[in-house]
Structure formats: structure tokens, C-alpha cells
Amino acid sequence: MRLYLKANKIVGAKDKITAVLSKSRGGTAGAFAQQKLDEMEERDDVPSWDAFEEELKLIYQDKMKEADCQALDNQGSTRESRMGLLI
């Protein structure tokens, strides 16, 4: 997404957030986008880019760890090697 924002010269917090949410479709991304849009409309306010980016990292970091653990499970790795991903 950073590449998209940079290539399209999207620099303002509101514009960045709008661009990210507009590209977020389906599954977790779509649900997150809808929730953020609803919050922004209700408050008539846009969060700072730093706060928004931090929230994205928290949500997707957990999802990526889960996916990594699942991939290791599918490869037959040990429980001990998977635990390192959760820390």
C-alpha cells in the first residue's frame, strides 16, 4: 500500500486513509474498512495517519502470525518452533 500511496502522490492523512479504505475489500480488510468508515462518519472526524497505521499493524500483525502458524502446522513443524512466531 505504501507504494500505491507514494506512486499516486497521496500525502495528506485524510487522503491516505481514504485511499487505503477504498482498496480494502472482502474478508477482514472489508470489515475493517466498513467499521472505520462508519466511525469516521459518526464522529465527523478522521484519525491521524499514525494512529490509523498503528491500528492496521495491530490487526494484520496478528492475522499474519496466525497464517504463519497455520502454514507451519501444515508442514508438520513442532509446537516449539511455532511458539517462536507468537512471541
C-alpha positions as CSV (number, residue, x, y, z in Angstrom):
1,M,0.0,0.0,0.0
2,R,2.9,2.4,0.7
3,L,4.0,2.0,-2.9
4,Y,0.4,2.9,-4.1
5,L,0.3,6.0,-1.9
6,K,3.8,7.1,-3.0
7,A,3.2,6.4,-6.7
8,N,-0.1,8.3,-6.6
9,K,1.4,11.2,-4.6
10,I,-1.2,10.7,-1.8
11,V,0.2,12.6,1.2
12,G,-2.5,14.1,3.4
13,A,-3.7,11.9,6.3
14,K,-7.4,12.1,5.2
15,D,-6.4,11.2,1.6
16,K,-4.2,8.3,2.7
17,I,-6.8,6.8,4.9
18,T,-9.5,7.2,2.2
19,A,-7.2,5.5,-0.3
20,V,-6.4,2.6,2.0
21,L,-10.0,2.1,3.0
22,S,-11.2,2.3,-0.7
23,K,-8.7,-0.5,-1.6
24,S,-9.7,-2.7,1.4
25,R,-12.3,-5.2,0.2
26,G,-13.6,-8.5,1.4
27,G,-12.9,-10.5,4.5
28,T,-11.1,-8.8,7.4
29,A,-10.0,-5.9,5.2
30,G,-13.5,-5.1,4.1
31,A,-15.0,-5.4,7.5
32,F,-12.3,-3.2,9.0
33,A,-12.8,-0.6,6.2
34,Q,-16.6,-0.5,6.8
35,Q,-16.1,-0.1,10.5
36,K,-13.6,2.7,10.1
37,L,-15.9,4.5,7.6
38,D,-18.8,4.2,10.0
39,E,-16.7,5.6,12.8
40,M,-15.4,8.5,10.7
41,E,-18.9,9.4,9.6
42,E,-20.3,9.2,13.1
43,R,-17.6,11.4,14.6
44,D,-17.3,13.6,11.5
45,D,-13.5,13.2,12.1
46,V,-10.5,11.5,10.6
47,P,-7.9,9.9,12.8
48,S,-4.2,10.9,12.4
49,W,-2.3,8.8,9.8
50,D,0.0,7.5,12.6
51,A,-3.0,6.3,14.7
52,F,-4.6,4.7,11.7
53,E,-1.4,3.0,10.6
54,E,-0.8,1.6,14.1
55,E,-4.3,0.2,14.2
56,L,-3.7,-1.5,10.8
57,K,-0.4,-3.0,12.1
58,L,-2.1,-4.4,15.2
59,I,-4.9,-6.0,13.2
60,Y,-2.8,-7.5,10.4
61,Q,0.2,-8.4,12.5
62,D,-2.0,-10.9,14.5
63,K,-3.5,-12.2,11.2
64,M,0.0,-12.8,9.7
65,K,1.2,-14.6,12.8
66,E,-1.9,-16.9,12.7
67,A,-1.2,-17.6,9.0
68,D,2.4,-18.3,9.6
69,C,1.5,-20.8,12.4
70,Q,-1.1,-22.4,10.2
71,A,1.5,-22.8,7.4
72,L,3.9,-24.4,9.8
73,D,1.2,-26.8,11.1
74,N,0.5,-27.8,7.5
75,Q,4.3,-28.6,7.1
76,G,4.3,-30.7,10.3
77,S,6.5,-28.4,12.4
78,T,6.8,-28.8,16.1
79,R,4.9,-26.9,18.7
80,E,8.1,-25.3,20.0
81,S,9.0,-23.9,16.6
82,R,5.5,-22.4,16.2
83,M,5.7,-20.7,19.6
84,G,8.5,-18.5,18.4
85,L,6.2,-16.9,15.9
86,L,3.7,-16.0,18.6
87,I,6.2,-14.1,20.8
